[in-house]
Amino acid sequence: MKQVFSYGHLLKNLVIKDLKLKYRGSILGALWSLLNPLIFIIVYTIVFKHIIRIQMENYGIFILAGILPWNFFASAVSMSTKSIIDNGNLIKKVYFPREILPIATILFNLSQCLLAFLVFLPVAFYMTGLHISILWLPYILSLHTMFTLSVAFILSAITVFYRDIIHLTEVGLMLLFWGTPIIYPVSMVPKFLNFLINANPLTPFITAYQNVIYEKAEPCLAIHLKMWILVSITLIVGYQVFKHCNPNFAEEL
């Protein structure tokens, strides 16, 4: 981590480069980062509230509480699969801590997530009122970010050797979305499928967001423990996988 911090200027430049590339030639610019979750929220609210008719008050806010962190995770994980291979020329020419590449990907997507929260949360508070439980949001987002970084370490490293990981990740994210209580509450899940929801590593994070944004409540102790256990285990495993693969990056690229 000391090495990573010592290359802070490179990390900053990589994040800025991604931001410029994302919005280069775009008329709306950063507004596209807001339109994507907005369209999701509107479409899912119409379909599940008015067609399938899920009986929940302020269902749009419930969707918002899950879709914003999901977009952050899905986009960051998807981009991380290419974070090493897309910078192959840089890796071959210059020495720097390779960890910077997946970290830059996470920070880039985190900036998009923060922008969305800054825009959509005031709307949610206007509709449902502000509650002290929102003070838990930075804590939850921090743990969620560390978990996402752990996954990014693993995928970015393995993709260098097995490029099919890129496509498997896309399929896996699609399946994971429907297996995560984002557009439906956990209470609606049939008992025989509860084990799948509970085994989903994203469930405690999404549930925590829903607690503080939608339910106006502090996450329960079980949620806190699950998040910390997941972050601790995946961060250790993720970094060890990355560290093990790191010496062979240049050769494979």
CYANA upper distance limits for C-alpha pairs under 8 A (distance plus 0.5 A):
  1 MET  CA      5 PHE  CA      6.66
  2 LYS  CA      6 SER  CA      6.64
  3 GLN  CA      7 TYR  CA      6.97
  3 GLN  CA     97 PRO  CA      7.11
  4 VAL  CA      8 GLY  CA      7.02
  4 VAL  CA     97 PRO  CA      6.68
  4 VAL  CA     99 GLU  CA      7.79
  4 VAL  CA    100 ILE  CA      6.86
  7 TYR  CA     11 LEU  CA      6.99
  7 TYR  CA     96 PHE  CA      7.92
  7 TYR  CA     97 PRO  CA      8.36
  8 GLY  CA     12 LYS  CA      6.59
  9 HIS  CA     13 ASN  CA      6.68
 10 LEU  CA     14 LEU  CA      6.65
 11 LEU  CA     15 VAL  CA      6.89
 11 LEU  CA    100 ILE  CA      6.60
 11 LEU  CA    101 LEU  CA      8.18
 11 LEU  CA    103 ILE  CA      8.39
 11 LEU  CA    104 ALA  CA      6.36
 12 LYS  CA     16 ILE  CA      6.73
 12 LYS  CA    104 ALA  CA      8.17
 13 ASN  CA     17 LYS  CA      6.44
 14 LEU  CA     18 ASP  CA      6.80
 14 LEU  CA    101 LEU  CA      8.36
 14 LEU  CA    104 ALA  CA      6.69
 15 VAL  CA     19 LEU  CA      6.82
 15 VAL  CA    104 ALA  CA      5.99
 15 VAL  CA    105 THR  CA      7.59
 15 VAL  CA    107 LEU  CA      7.34
 15 VAL  CA    108 PHE  CA      5.84
 16 ILE  CA     20 LYS  CA      6.67
 16 ILE  CA    108 PHE  CA      8.44
 17 LYS  CA     21 LEU  CA      6.62
 18 ASP  CA     22 LYS  CA      6.52
 18 ASP  CA    108 PHE  CA      7.44
 19 LEU  CA     23 TYR  CA      6.97
 19 LEU  CA    108 PHE  CA      7.53
 20 LYS  CA     24 ARG  CA      6.14
 23 TYR  CA     29 GLY  CA      5.53
 23 TYR  CA     30 ALA  CA      7.23
 24 ARG  CA     29 GLY  CA      8.20
 28 LEU  CA     32 TRP  CA      6.94
 30 ALA  CA     34 LEU  CA      7.87
 31 LEU  CA     35 LEU  CA      6.77
 32 TRP  CA     36 ASN  CA      6.83
 33 SER  CA     37 PRO  CA      7.92
 33 SER  CA    112 GLN  CA      6.83
 33 SER  CA    116 ALA  CA      7.65
 34 LEU  CA     38 LEU  CA      6.67
 34 LEU  CA    115 LEU  CA      8.34
 34 LEU  CA    116 ALA  CA      6.28
 35 LEU  CA     39 ILE  CA      6.48
 36 ASN  CA     40 PHE  CA      6.92
 37 PRO  CA     41 ILE  CA      6.58
 37 PRO  CA     64 LEU  CA      8.42
 37 PRO  CA     67 ILE  CA      7.28
 37 PRO  CA     68 LEU  CA      7.09
 37 PRO  CA     71 ASN  CA      8.04
 37 PRO  CA    116 ALA  CA      8.49
 38 LEU  CA     42 ILE  CA      6.69
 39 ILE  CA     43 VAL  CA      6.50
 40 PHE  CA     44 TYR  CA      6.47
 40 PHE  CA     67 ILE  CA      8.16
 41 ILE  CA     45 THR  CA      6.39
 41 ILE  CA     60 GLY  CA      6.82
 41 ILE  CA     63 ILE  CA      6.54
 41 ILE  CA     64 LEU  CA      6.78
 41 ILE  CA     67 ILE  CA      7.97
 42 ILE  CA     46 ILE  CA      6.69
 42 ILE  CA     60 GLY  CA      7.94
 43 VAL  CA     47 VAL  CA      6.65
 44 TYR  CA     48 PHE  CA      6.25
 44 TYR  CA     49 LYS  CA      8.19
 44 TYR  CA     63 ILE  CA      8.12
 44 TYR  CA    183 ILE  CA      7.78
 45 THR  CA     49 LYS  CA      5.75
 45 THR  CA     50 HIS  CA      7.83
 45 THR  CA     59 TYR  CA      7.15
 45 THR  CA     60 GLY  CA      6.14
 45 THR  CA     63 ILE  CA      7.88
 46 ILE  CA     50 HIS  CA      5.77
 46 ILE  CA     51 ILE  CA      7.25
 47 VAL  CA     51 ILE  CA      5.48
 47 VAL  CA     52 ILE  CA      6.68
 47 VAL  CA     53 ARG  CA      8.29
 48 PHE  CA     52 ILE  CA      5.21
 48 PHE  CA     53 ARG  CA      5.98
 48 PHE  CA     54 ILE  CA      6.23
 48 PHE  CA    183 ILE  CA      8.38
 49 LYS  CA     53 ARG  CA      4.88
 49 LYS  CA     54 ILE  CA      5.53
 49 LYS  CA     55 GLN  CA      7.51
 49 LYS  CA     56 MET  CA      8.29
 49 LYS  CA     59 TYR  CA      7.49
 50 HIS  CA     54 ILE  CA      8.14
 58 ASN  CA     62 PHE  CA      7.23
 58 ASN  CA    128 THR  CA      8.44
 59 TYR  CA     63 ILE  CA      6.83
 60 GLY  CA     64 LEU  CA      6.67
 61 ILE  CA     65 ALA  CA      6.68
 61 ILE  CA    124 ALA  CA      6.67
 61 ILE  CA    213 ILE  CA      8.32
 61 ILE  CA    214 TYR  CA      6.73
 62 PHE  CA     66 GLY  CA      7.29
 62 PHE  CA    182 ILE  CA      8.41
 62 PHE  CA    183 ILE  CA      8.13
 62 PHE  CA    210 GLN  CA      7.08
 62 PHE  CA    213 ILE  CA      8.42
 62 PHE  CA    214 TYR  CA      6.11
 63 ILE  CA     67 ILE  CA      6.38
 63 ILE  CA    182 ILE  CA      6.78
 63 ILE  CA    183 ILE  CA      6.17
 64 LEU  CA     68 LEU  CA      6.56
 64 LEU  CA    120 PHE  CA      8.45
 65 ALA  CA     69 PRO  CA      7.90
 65 ALA  CA    182 ILE  CA      8.46
 65 ALA  CA    206 ILE  CA      8.13
 65 ALA  CA    209 TYR  CA      6.29
 65 ALA  CA    210 GLN  CA      5.75
 65 ALA  CA    213 ILE  CA      6.55
 65 ALA  CA    214 TYR  CA      7.15
 66 GLY  CA     70 TRP  CA      6.63
 66 GLY  CA    181 PRO  CA      8.31
 66 GLY  CA    182 ILE  CA      5.36
 66 GLY  CA    183 ILE  CA      7.99
 66 GLY  CA    206 ILE  CA      6.15
 66 GLY  CA    207 THR  CA      8.43
 66 GLY  CA    209 TYR  CA      7.26
 66 GLY  CA    210 GLN  CA      7.07
 67 ILE  CA     71 ASN  CA      6.46
 67 ILE  CA    182 ILE  CA      6.96
 68 LEU  CA     72 PHE  CA      6.95
 68 LEU  CA    113 CYS  CA      7.11
 68 LEU  CA    116 ALA  CA      7.63
 68 LEU  CA    117 PHE  CA      7.88
 69 PRO  CA     73 PHE  CA      6.74
 69 PRO  CA    113 CYS  CA      7.57
 69 PRO  CA    206 ILE  CA      7.72
 70 TRP  CA     74 ALA  CA      6.44
 70 TRP  CA    177 PHE  CA      8.40
 70 TRP  CA    206 ILE  CA      8.24
 71 ASN  CA     75 SER  CA      6.31
 71 ASN  CA    113 CYS  CA      8.22
 72 PHE  CA     76 ALA  CA      6.44
 72 PHE  CA    109 ASN  CA      6.41
 72 PHE  CA    110 LEU  CA      6.98
 72 PHE  CA    112 GLN  CA      8.04
 72 PHE  CA    113 CYS  CA      6.25
 73 PHE  CA     77 VAL  CA      6.46
 73 PHE  CA    148 THR  CA      6.64
 74 ALA  CA     78 SER  CA      6.48
 74 ALA  CA    173 LEU  CA      7.07
 75 SER  CA     79 MET  CA      6.57
 75 SER  CA    109 ASN  CA      7.36
 76 ALA  CA     80 SER  CA      6.48
 76 ALA  CA    105 THR  CA      6.82
 76 ALA  CA    106 ILE  CA      6.05
 76 ALA  CA    109 ASN  CA      6.19
 76 ALA  CA    148 THR  CA      7.85
 76 ALA  CA    152 ALA  CA      7.96
 77 VAL  CA     81 THR  CA      7.26
 77 VAL  CA    148 THR  CA      7.43
 77 VAL  CA    151 VAL  CA      7.39
 77 VAL  CA    152 ALA  CA      6.09
 77 VAL  CA    155 LEU  CA      8.16
 77 VAL  CA    169 THR  CA      8.49
 78 SER  CA     82 LYS  CA      8.31
 78 SER  CA    166 ILE  CA      7.85
 78 SER  CA    169 THR  CA      7.15
 78 SER  CA    170 GLU  CA      7.40
 79 MET  CA     83 SER  CA      6.93
 79 MET  CA    105 THR  CA      7.26
 80 SER  CA     84 ILE  CA      8.25
 80 SER  CA    102 PRO  CA      6.19
 80 SER  CA    105 THR  CA      6.69
 80 SER  CA    106 ILE  CA      8.25
 80 SER  CA    152 ALA  CA      5.80
 80 SER  CA    153 PHE  CA      8.30
 80 SER  CA    155 LEU  CA      7.17
 80 SER  CA    156 SER  CA      5.80
 81 THR  CA    152 ALA  CA      7.65
 81 THR  CA    155 LEU  CA      5.79
 81 THR  CA    156 SER  CA      4.92
 81 THR  CA    157 ALA  CA      8.31
 81 THR  CA    159 THR  CA      6.37
 81 THR  CA    165 ILE  CA      7.74
 81 THR  CA    166 ILE  CA      6.30
 82 LYS  CA     86 ASP  CA      6.07
 82 LYS  CA    156 SER  CA      6.83
 82 LYS  CA    159 THR  CA      7.79
 82 LYS  CA    166 ILE  CA      8.03
 83 SER  CA     87 ASN  CA      7.12
 83 SER  CA    101 LEU  CA      6.30
 83 SER  CA    102 PRO  CA      6.30
 83 SER  CA    105 THR  CA      7.46
 83 SER  CA    156 SER  CA      6.58
 84 ILE  CA     88 GLY  CA      6.92
 84 ILE  CA     98 ARG  CA      8.42
 84 ILE  CA    101 LEU  CA      6.97
 84 ILE  CA    102 PRO  CA      7.98
 84 ILE  CA    156 SER  CA      6.51
 84 ILE  CA    157 ALA  CA      7.73
 84 ILE  CA    160 VAL  CA      7.45
 85 ILE  CA    159 THR  CA      8.34
 85 ILE  CA    160 VAL  CA      6.61
 85 ILE  CA    253 LEU  CA      7.16
 87 ASN  CA     91 ILE  CA      6.82
 88 GLY  CA     92 LYS  CA      6.78
 88 GLY  CA    250 ALA  CA      7.68
 88 GLY  CA    253 LEU  CA      6.28
 89 ASN  CA     93 LYS  CA      6.80
 90 LEU  CA     94 VAL  CA      6.39
 91 ILE  CA     95 TYR  CA      7.23
 91 ILE  CA     96 PHE  CA      8.28
 91 ILE  CA     98 ARG  CA      8.23
 91 ILE  CA    249 PHE  CA      8.49
 91 ILE  CA    250 ALA  CA      6.90
 92 LYS  CA    250 ALA  CA      6.20
 96 PHE  CA    100 ILE  CA      8.43
 98 ARG  CA    246 ASN  CA      7.74
 99 GLU  CA    103 ILE  CA      6.80
 99 GLU  CA    153 PHE  CA      8.17
 99 GLU  CA    242 PHE  CA      8.41
100 ILE  CA    104 ALA  CA      6.36
101 LEU  CA    105 THR  CA      6.95
102 PRO  CA    106 ILE  CA      6.80
102 PRO  CA    149 LEU  CA      7.75
102 PRO  CA    152 ALA  CA      6.58
102 PRO  CA    153 PHE  CA      6.88
102 PRO  CA    156 SER  CA      7.33
103 ILE  CA    107 LEU  CA      6.72
103 ILE  CA    149 LEU  CA      7.26
104 ALA  CA    108 PHE  CA      6.56
105 THR  CA    109 ASN  CA      6.89
106 ILE  CA    110 LEU  CA      6.46
106 ILE  CA    145 THR  CA      8.04
106 ILE  CA    148 THR  CA      8.01
106 ILE  CA    149 LEU  CA      6.92
106 ILE  CA    152 ALA  CA      8.38
107 LEU  CA    111 SER  CA      6.64
108 PHE  CA    112 GLN  CA      7.29
109 ASN  CA    113 CYS  CA      6.80
110 LEU  CA    114 LEU  CA      6.61
110 LEU  CA    145 THR  CA      8.20
111 SER  CA    115 LEU  CA      6.72
112 GLN  CA    116 ALA  CA      6.83
113 CYS  CA    117 PHE  CA      6.71
114 LEU  CA    118 LEU  CA      6.59
115 LEU  CA    119 VAL  CA      6.90
116 ALA  CA    120 PHE  CA      6.45
117 PHE  CA    121 LEU  CA      5.90
118 LEU  CA    122 PRO  CA      7.55
119 VAL  CA    123 VAL  CA      7.83
120 PHE  CA    124 ALA  CA      6.90
121 LEU  CA    125 PHE  CA      6.61
122 PRO  CA    126 TYR  CA      6.55
123 VAL  CA    127 MET  CA      6.86
124 ALA  CA    128 THR  CA      6.60
124 ALA  CA    129 GLY  CA      8.02
125 PHE  CA    129 GLY  CA      5.02
125 PHE  CA    130 LEU  CA      5.53
126 TYR  CA    130 LEU  CA      8.07
130 LEU  CA    134 ILE  CA      8.20
131 HIS  CA    216 LYS  CA      6.50
132 ILE  CA    216 LYS  CA      8.25
133 SER  CA    137 LEU  CA      8.36
133 SER  CA    212 VAL  CA      5.66
133 SER  CA    213 ILE  CA      8.16
133 SER  CA    216 LYS  CA      6.14
133 SER  CA    217 ALA  CA      5.97
133 SER  CA    218 GLU  CA      6.18
134 ILE  CA    212 VAL  CA      5.89
134 ILE  CA    213 ILE  CA      6.91
134 ILE  CA    216 LYS  CA      7.88
135 LEU  CA    139 TYR  CA      8.50
136 TRP  CA    140 ILE  CA      6.80
136 TRP  CA    212 VAL  CA      7.35
136 TRP  CA    218 GLU  CA      7.73
137 LEU  CA    141 LEU  CA      6.53
137 LEU  CA    209 TYR  CA      7.56
137 LEU  CA    212 VAL  CA      7.45
138 PRO  CA    142 SER  CA      6.51
139 TYR  CA    143 LEU  CA      6.97
140 ILE  CA    144 HIS  CA      6.55
140 ILE  CA    205 PHE  CA      7.58
140 ILE  CA    208 ALA  CA      7.52
140 ILE  CA    209 TYR  CA      7.66
141 LEU  CA    145 THR  CA      6.46
142 SER  CA    146 MET  CA      6.84
143 LEU  CA    147 PHE  CA      6.73
143 LEU  CA    227 MET  CA      7.49
143 LEU  CA    228 TRP  CA      7.92
143 LEU  CA    231 VAL  CA      7.23
144 HIS  CA    148 THR  CA      6.64
144 HIS  CA    205 PHE  CA      6.96
144 HIS  CA    227 MET  CA      8.50
144 HIS  CA    231 VAL  CA      8.47
145 THR  CA    149 LEU  CA      6.60
146 MET  CA    150 SER  CA      6.72
146 MET  CA    231 VAL  CA      6.90
146 MET  CA    235 LEU  CA      7.66
147 PHE  CA    151 VAL  CA      7.01
147 PHE  CA    230 LEU  CA      7.63
147 PHE  CA    231 VAL  CA      5.52
147 PHE  CA    234 THR  CA      7.20
147 PHE  CA    235 LEU  CA      7.22
148 THR  CA    152 ALA  CA      6.65
149 LEU  CA    153 PHE  CA      6.64
149 LEU  CA    235 LEU  CA      8.07
150 SER  CA    154 ILE  CA      7.16
150 SER  CA    231 VAL  CA      8.14
150 SER  CA    234 THR  CA      6.01
150 SER  CA    235 LEU  CA      5.15
150 SER  CA    236 ILE  CA      8.33
150 SER  CA    237 VAL  CA      8.19
150 SER  CA    238 GLY  CA      5.37
150 SER  CA    239 TYR  CA      7.33
151 VAL  CA    155 LEU  CA      6.74
151 VAL  CA    234 THR  CA      7.66
151 VAL  CA    235 LEU  CA      8.46
151 VAL  CA    238 GLY  CA      6.86
152 ALA  CA    156 SER  CA      6.23
152 ALA  CA    238 GLY  CA      8.29
153 PHE  CA    157 ALA  CA      6.68
153 PHE  CA    238 GLY  CA      5.78
153 PHE  CA    239 TYR  CA      6.58
153 PHE  CA    241 VAL  CA      7.90
153 PHE  CA    242 PHE  CA      6.14
154 ILE  CA    158 ILE  CA      6.67
154 ILE  CA    238 GLY  CA      5.51
154 ILE  CA    239 TYR  CA      7.84
154 ILE  CA    241 VAL  CA      6.51
154 ILE  CA    242 PHE  CA      6.55
155 LEU  CA    159 THR  CA      6.37
155 LEU  CA    165 ILE  CA      7.82
156 SER  CA    160 VAL  CA      7.40
156 SER  CA    242 PHE  CA      8.40
157 ALA  CA    161 PHE  CA      8.18
157 ALA  CA    241 VAL  CA      7.75
157 ALA  CA    242 PHE  CA      5.89
157 ALA  CA    245 CYS  CA      6.65
157 ALA  CA    246 ASN  CA      7.75
158 ILE  CA    162 TYR  CA      6.64
158 ILE  CA    165 ILE  CA      7.95
158 ILE  CA    245 CYS  CA      8.08
159 THR  CA    163 ARG  CA      5.46
159 THR  CA    164 ASP  CA      7.76
159 THR  CA    165 ILE  CA      6.00
159 THR  CA    166 ILE  CA      7.34
160 VAL  CA    249 PHE  CA      7.32
160 VAL  CA    252 GLU  CA      7.24
160 VAL  CA    253 LEU  CA      7.63
161 PHE  CA    252 GLU  CA      7.31
163 ARG  CA    167 HIS  CA      8.48
164 ASP  CA    168 LEU  CA      6.73
165 ILE  CA    169 THR  CA      6.34
166 ILE  CA    170 GLU  CA      7.15
167 HIS  CA    171 VAL  CA      7.01
168 LEU  CA    172 GLY  CA      6.44
169 THR  CA    173 LEU  CA      6.48
170 GLU  CA    174 MET  CA      6.94
171 VAL  CA    175 LEU  CA      6.94
172 GLY  CA    176 LEU  CA      6.46
173 LEU  CA    177 PHE  CA      6.50
174 MET  CA    178 TRP  CA      7.42
175 LEU  CA    179 GLY  CA      6.83
176 LEU  CA    180 THR  CA      6.59
176 LEU  CA    200 ASN  CA      8.33
177 PHE  CA    182 ILE  CA      8.02
178 TRP  CA    182 ILE  CA      8.34
179 GLY  CA    196 LEU  CA      7.85
179 GLY  CA    197 ILE  CA      6.75
179 GLY  CA    200 ASN  CA      7.72
180 THR  CA    197 ILE  CA      7.00
180 THR  CA    200 ASN  CA      7.40
180 THR  CA    202 LEU  CA      7.20
180 THR  CA    203 THR  CA      6.33
180 THR  CA    206 ILE  CA      8.31
181 PRO  CA    185 PRO  CA      6.10
181 PRO  CA    186 VAL  CA      6.36
181 PRO  CA    197 ILE  CA      8.05
181 PRO  CA    203 THR  CA      7.14
181 PRO  CA    206 ILE  CA      7.73
181 PRO  CA    207 THR  CA      8.02
182 ILE  CA    206 ILE  CA      7.56
184 TYR  CA    188 MET  CA      7.26
185 PRO  CA    189 VAL  CA      7.96
186 VAL  CA    197 ILE  CA      8.35
189 VAL  CA    193 LEU  CA      6.99
189 VAL  CA    194 ASN  CA      6.88
190 PRO  CA    194 ASN  CA      7.01
193 LEU  CA    197 ILE  CA      7.30
194 ASN  CA    198 ASN  CA      6.61
195 PHE  CA    199 ALA  CA      6.43
196 LEU  CA    200 ASN  CA      6.78
197 ILE  CA    203 THR  CA      7.16
198 ASN  CA    203 THR  CA      7.18
199 ALA  CA    203 THR  CA      8.47
201 PRO  CA    205 PHE  CA      8.43
201 PRO  CA    230 LEU  CA      7.70
202 LEU  CA    206 ILE  CA      6.68
203 THR  CA    207 THR  CA      6.37
204 PRO  CA    208 ALA  CA      6.52
204 PRO  CA    223 ILE  CA      5.99
204 PRO  CA    226 LYS  CA      7.03
204 PRO  CA    227 MET  CA      6.76
205 PHE  CA    209 TYR  CA      6.92
205 PHE  CA    223 ILE  CA      8.27
205 PHE  CA    227 MET  CA      7.13
206 ILE  CA    210 GLN  CA      6.77
207 THR  CA    211 ASN  CA      6.59
207 THR  CA    219 PRO  CA      8.38
207 THR  CA    223 ILE  CA      8.38
208 ALA  CA    212 VAL  CA      6.99
208 ALA  CA    218 GLU  CA      8.35
208 ALA  CA    219 PRO  CA      5.87
208 ALA  CA    223 ILE  CA      7.40
209 TYR  CA    213 ILE  CA      6.48
209 TYR  CA    214 TYR  CA      8.32
210 GLN  CA    214 TYR  CA      5.55
210 GLN  CA    215 GLU  CA      6.83
211 ASN  CA    215 GLU  CA      5.29
211 ASN  CA    216 LYS  CA      6.42
211 ASN  CA    217 ALA  CA      5.72
211 ASN  CA    218 GLU  CA      6.73
211 ASN  CA    219 PRO  CA      6.32
212 VAL  CA    216 LYS  CA      5.23
212 VAL  CA    217 ALA  CA      5.61
212 VAL  CA    218 GLU  CA      6.42
212 VAL  CA    219 PRO  CA      7.62
213 ILE  CA    217 ALA  CA      8.48
219 PRO  CA    223 ILE  CA      6.55
219 PRO  CA    224 HIS  CA      7.30
220 CYS  CA    224 HIS  CA      7.09
221 LEU  CA    225 LEU  CA      6.72
222 ALA  CA    226 LYS  CA      6.62
223 ILE  CA    227 MET  CA      6.68
224 HIS  CA    228 TRP  CA      6.79
225 LEU  CA    229 ILE  CA      6.54
226 LYS  CA    230 LEU  CA      6.54
227 MET  CA    231 VAL  CA      6.60
228 TRP  CA    232 SER  CA      6.47
229 ILE  CA    233 ILE  CA      6.60
230 LEU  CA    234 THR  CA      6.40
231 VAL  CA    235 LEU  CA      6.22
232 SER  CA    236 ILE  CA      6.85
233 ILE  CA    237 VAL  CA      6.66
234 THR  CA    238 GLY  CA      6.02
235 LEU  CA    239 TYR  CA      6.48
236 ILE  CA    240 GLN  CA      6.66
237 VAL  CA    241 VAL  CA      6.68
238 GLY  CA    242 PHE  CA      6.76
239 TYR  CA    243 LYS  CA      6.43
240 GLN  CA    244 HIS  CA      6.52
241 VAL  CA    245 CYS  CA      6.78
242 PHE  CA    246 ASN  CA      6.35
243 LYS  CA    247 PRO  CA      8.25
245 CYS  CA    249 PHE  CA      7.27
248 ASN  CA    252 GLU  CA      6.76
249 PHE  CA    253 LEU  CA      6.59
